[in-house]
């Protein structure tokens, strides 16, 4: 687990860091083993897992401009 420096500066900051931790650290392999047992369920798994990853990445990206300007991941809203 990567520990971020600094205190929680806003609710958006907390949400941003939690989403990053979920994307980087949550292991879903045990769920994969339960749900996938053939090619069809494997394709469903890949599609569903990719959809969830894109959803989490989008949620995280939408919070980036609300970080404090001194945060390393801060980007101005375009």
Secondary structure as GFF3:
##gff-version 3
##sequence-region A 1 78
A	DSSP	alpha_helix	11	25	.	.	.	ID=ss1
A	DSSP	alpha_helix	29	35	.	.	.	ID=ss2
A	DSSP	alpha_helix	39	61	.	.	.	ID=ss3
A	DSSP	three_ten_helix	64	66	.	.	.	ID=ss4
###
